[in-house]
């Protein structure tokens, strides 16, 4: 869709709108709305066009100055400065409000350009209209056209405006769940991308905060907005769930939040499966033939357990890998999108935006000696950040690989290595438990990485055999990141090695 075509359609809709506006002095549909809600730049732009058409240039100039980026997008020129008599009022707007409005305006303009026109609103408890935000396009049978309203407020039709079809709630059968850190240009652009394809698929935008440069997976999940097909063909609906992001009324986001709570564990299962398949091929030179190839008995325990959901997703990925193009073996595994038996429909939504690395990058471990932290990451997404015990200069820096995983490793002293152990690059260095829990966060080991039992057992289930490990000084946040409900895989194989006495440095 070209920008010119989109602008032509907008101009026609504006003409249709003006043709149906009662010609009453200063009784313009957007004026009363803006007296109560001054944050809507699209409404300011439309009101300015109305004053301009009536020859009231001072009022039009003030409205256009308030419209800011919306005016610049549609007029292809800088927004005018407010007339002197209005300058004091313009200066009173706070910097924080201006930043929020710039983001809202950018998102609104982009959505308009990619999807026709959109009623852009937040859910609010209004008598007779419990969830009004709908979208798009008039059918040939429609009566008088309505204004193309993009609003940062409730978005309800004003008195005398034509009522549009109302969606009762967002479609929670999302095909995409995208993460954005802040309501800035990046967040607005991501929302516009989601809206561009919303006529054919529903999507959810969630907050994915940044922690020392990493996308914070544990803290991600607060719903920001939902987009989906509108009631008219080719239309788009948008629901706001976070008033801080839109500067508007928004619903409480309860249903989308429940959706995210169900979606996140499924994505962790998927990234573990994909990582296991990638590491299996890296180690053996071939893709796994069946689940038993991954969840084998020690020492072939690439993955630490198995579920029915993993079986379904493994079958989906294997069918793609087996469908070779040009006779060539695929170099990487994809991302499962089919609905697994126990994961629910929402599990099929693909991570996007700041969370897209989950679907593209296998898991790896990063150890920060200066802060005594060990993190599990996928690309730039930080899934976990644990406290660990180290050995100071005795703990080597560099790149390693997990070459062995064992449950209940035997040491010379019972319990010295806890309930799990992982060998680094076939050396005497390892990641394991400890019978000295007070040493966590200190440099008291002989070089190994010590972990608390709950952290160790979760890490063991998360990272497959072959996972790369980087040890350095610096690079991780100090804040611990573990979820309330830990990741666990049901054990289906024997991962013990009772005949060996391990001599990790401890």
LINURFEN-V680554 format. One record per residue. N is the residue number from 1. RES is the residue in three letters. NEAR is the number of other C-alpha atoms within 8 Angstrom. Layout:
n: [N,N]
res: [RES,RES]
near: [NEAR,NEAR]
This chain:
n: [1,2,3,4,5,6,7,8,9,10,11,12,13,14,15,16,17,18,19,20,21,22,23,24,25,26,27,28,29,30,31,32,33,34,35,36,37,38,39,40,41,42,43,44,45,46,47,48,49,50,51,52,53,54,55,56,57,58,59,60,61,62,63,64,65,66,67,68,69,70,71,72,73,74,75,76,77,78,79,80,81,82,83,84,85,86,87,88,89,90,91,92,93,94,95,96,97,98,99,100,101,102,103,104,105,106,107,108,109,110,111,112,113,114,115,116,117,118,119,120,121,122,123,124,125,126,127,128,129,130,131,132,133,134,135,136,137,138,139,140,141,142,143,144,145,146,147,148,149,150,151,152,153,154,155,156,157,158,159,160,161,162,163,164,165,166,167,168,169,170,171,172,173,174,175,176,177,178,179,180,181,182,183,184,185,186,187,188,189,190,191,192,193,194,195,196,197,198,199,200,201,202,203,204,205,206,207,208,209,210,211,212,213,214,215,216,217,218,219,220,221,222,223,224,225,226,227,228,229,230,231,232,233,234,235,236,237,238,239,240,241,242,243,244,245,246,247,248,249,250,251,252,253,254,255,256,257,258,259,260,261,262,263,264,265,266,267,268,269,270,271,272,273,274,275,276,277,278,279,280,281,282,283,284,285,286,287,288,289,290,291,292,293,294,295,296,297,298,299,300,301,302,303,304,305,306,307,308,309,310,311,312,313,314,315,316,317,318,319,320,321,322,323,324,325,326,327,328,329,330,331,332,333,334,335,336,337,338,339,340,341,342,343,344,345,346,347,348,349,350,351,352,353,354,355,356,357,358,359,360,361,362,363,364,365,366,367,368,369,370,371,372,373,374,375,376,377,378,379,380,381,382,383,384,385,386,387,388,389,390,391,392,393,394,395,396,397,398,399,400,401,402,403,404,405,406,407,408,409,410,411,412,413,414,415,416,417,418,419,420,421,422,423,424,425,426,427,428,429,430,431,432,433,434,435,436,437,438,439,440,441,442,443,444,445,446,447,448,449,450,451,452,453,454,455,456,457,458,459,460,461,462,463,464,465,466,467,468,469,470,471,472,473,474,475,476,477,478,479,480,481,482,483,484,485,486,487,488,489,490,491,492,493,494,495,496,497,498,499,500,501,502,503,504,505,506]
res: [UNK,UNK,UNK,UNK,UNK,UNK,UNK,UNK,UNK,UNK,UNK,UNK,UNK,UNK,UNK,UNK,UNK,UNK,UNK,UNK,UNK,UNK,UNK,UNK,UNK,UNK,UNK,UNK,UNK,UNK,UNK,UNK,UNK,UNK,UNK,UNK,UNK,UNK,UNK,UNK,UNK,UNK,UNK,UNK,UNK,UNK,UNK,UNK,UNK,UNK,UNK,UNK,UNK,UNK,UNK,UNK,UNK,UNK,UNK,UNK,UNK,UNK,UNK,UNK,UNK,UNK,UNK,UNK,UNK,UNK,UNK,UNK,UNK,UNK,UNK,UNK,UNK,UNK,UNK,UNK,UNK,UNK,UNK,UNK,UNK,UNK,UNK,UNK,UNK,UNK,UNK,UNK,UNK,UNK,UNK,UNK,UNK,UNK,UNK,UNK,UNK,UNK,UNK,UNK,UNK,UNK,UNK,UNK,UNK,UNK,UNK,UNK,UNK,UNK,UNK,UNK,UNK,UNK,UNK,UNK,UNK,UNK,UNK,UNK,UNK,UNK,UNK,UNK,UNK,UNK,UNK,UNK,UNK,UNK,UNK,UNK,UNK,UNK,UNK,UNK,UNK,UNK,UNK,UNK,UNK,UNK,UNK,UNK,UNK,UNK,UNK,UNK,UNK,UNK,UNK,UNK,UNK,UNK,UNK,UNK,UNK,UNK,UNK,UNK,UNK,UNK,UNK,UNK,UNK,UNK,UNK,UNK,UNK,UNK,UNK,UNK,UNK,UNK,UNK,UNK,UNK,UNK,UNK,UNK,UNK,UNK,UNK,UNK,UNK,UNK,UNK,UNK,UNK,UNK,UNK,UNK,UNK,UNK,UNK,UNK,UNK,UNK,UNK,UNK,UNK,UNK,UNK,UNK,UNK,UNK,UNK,UNK,UNK,UNK,UNK,UNK,UNK,UNK,UNK,UNK,UNK,UNK,UNK,UNK,UNK,UNK,UNK,UNK,UNK,UNK,UNK,UNK,UNK,UNK,UNK,UNK,UNK,UNK,UNK,UNK,UNK,UNK,UNK,UNK,UNK,UNK,UNK,UNK,UNK,UNK,UNK,UNK,UNK,UNK,UNK,UNK,UNK,UNK,UNK,UNK,UNK,UNK,UNK,UNK,UNK,UNK,UNK,UNK,UNK,UNK,UNK,UNK,UNK,UNK,UNK,UNK,UNK,UNK,UNK,UNK,UNK,UNK,UNK,UNK,UNK,UNK,UNK,UNK,UNK,UNK,UNK,UNK,UNK,UNK,UNK,UNK,UNK,UNK,UNK,UNK,UNK,UNK,UNK,UNK,UNK,UNK,UNK,UNK,UNK,UNK,UNK,UNK,UNK,UNK,UNK,UNK,UNK,UNK,UNK,UNK,UNK,UNK,UNK,UNK,UNK,UNK,UNK,UNK,UNK,UNK,UNK,UNK,UNK,UNK,UNK,UNK,UNK,UNK,UNK,UNK,UNK,UNK,UNK,UNK,UNK,UNK,UNK,UNK,UNK,UNK,UNK,UNK,UNK,UNK,UNK,UNK,UNK,UNK,UNK,UNK,UNK,UNK,UNK,UNK,UNK,UNK,UNK,UNK,UNK,UNK,UNK,UNK,UNK,UNK,UNK,UNK,UNK,UNK,UNK,UNK,UNK,UNK,UNK,UNK,UNK,UNK,UNK,UNK,UNK,UNK,UNK,UNK,UNK,UNK,UNK,UNK,UNK,UNK,UNK,UNK,UNK,UNK,UNK,UNK,UNK,UNK,UNK,UNK,UNK,UNK,UNK,UNK,UNK,UNK,UNK,UNK,UNK,UNK,UNK,UNK,UNK,UNK,UNK,UNK,UNK,UNK,UNK,UNK,UNK,UNK,UNK,UNK,UNK,UNK,UNK,UNK,UNK,UNK,UNK,UNK,UNK,UNK,UNK,UNK,UNK,UNK,UNK,UNK,UNK,UNK,UNK,UNK,UNK,UNK,UNK,UNK,UNK,UNK,UNK,UNK,UNK,UNK,UNK,UNK,UNK,UNK,UNK,UNK,UNK,UNK,UNK,UNK,UNK,UNK,UNK,UNK,UNK,UNK,UNK,UNK,UNK,UNK,UNK,UNK,UNK,UNK,UNK,UNK,UNK,UNK,UNK,UNK,UNK,UNK,UNK,UNK,UNK,UNK,UNK,UNK,UNK,UNK,UNK,UNK,UNK,UNK]
near: [5,5,7,6,8,12,10,8,9,10,8,8,11,10,8,9,11,8,6,8,8,5,5,6,5,5,8,12,9,10,10,9,9,12,7,6,8,7,9,15,14,13,13,14,14,9,13,14,9,11,12,11,7,6,6,9,8,7,10,14,13,14,12,14,12,11,15,11,10,13,15,11,9,7,6,7,7,6,11,8,7,11,9,6,5,9,9,8,7,9,7,6,8,7,6,6,8,9,9,13,12,11,13,14,13,13,12,12,10,10,15,10,11,11,12,13,15,18,15,16,19,20,15,11,7,6,5,4,7,10,12,14,16,17,15,15,11,8,7,4,5,7,4,6,11,8,7,9,11,14,13,15,13,12,14,6,8,7,5,5,7,8,5,6,6,9,11,7,5,10,8,9,7,13,11,11,13,15,15,15,10,9,12,10,8,9,12,13,11,11,11,13,8,10,14,10,8,14,14,8,10,16,14,14,13,14,13,16,11,9,8,6,5,9,13,13,10,9,7,11,11,8,15,12,12,15,15,16,13,14,13,10,8,11,16,17,17,17,15,15,14,13,11,6,10,11,12,11,13,15,11,6,10,6,7,10,11,8,10,10,9,11,11,8,9,10,10,9,9,12,12,13,11,12,13,14,12,12,13,16,11,9,7,7,7,7,9,10,6,7,9,6,9,14,15,13,9,12,9,9,14,13,14,14,11,12,8,9,10,12,10,10,13,12,8,10,12,9,8,9,10,7,6,10,6,4,5,6,8,7,4,5,10,9,9,10,9,7,10,13,8,6,11,8,8,14,13,11,11,9,12,11,9,12,12,10,12,13,10,9,9,12,13,11,12,13,14,14,12,6,11,13,15,13,13,14,13,13,10,8,14,13,12,12,14,11,11,14,15,18,14,9,6,7,11,7,8,7,8,9,10,14,11,10,15,13,10,10,15,12,11,8,6,6,10,11,15,13,12,15,16,13,14,15,8,7,7,9,12,14,12,15,15,13,8,6,8,5,11,13,12,10,9,9,13,10,14,15,15,15,15,11,10,6,9,12,10,11,9,13,13,9,14,14,14,12,12,10,13,11,12,11,10,8,6,12,10,6,5,9,9,9,6,4,4,7,9,7,9,8,8,7,11,8,12,9,9,7,4,6,9,8,8,8,10,13]
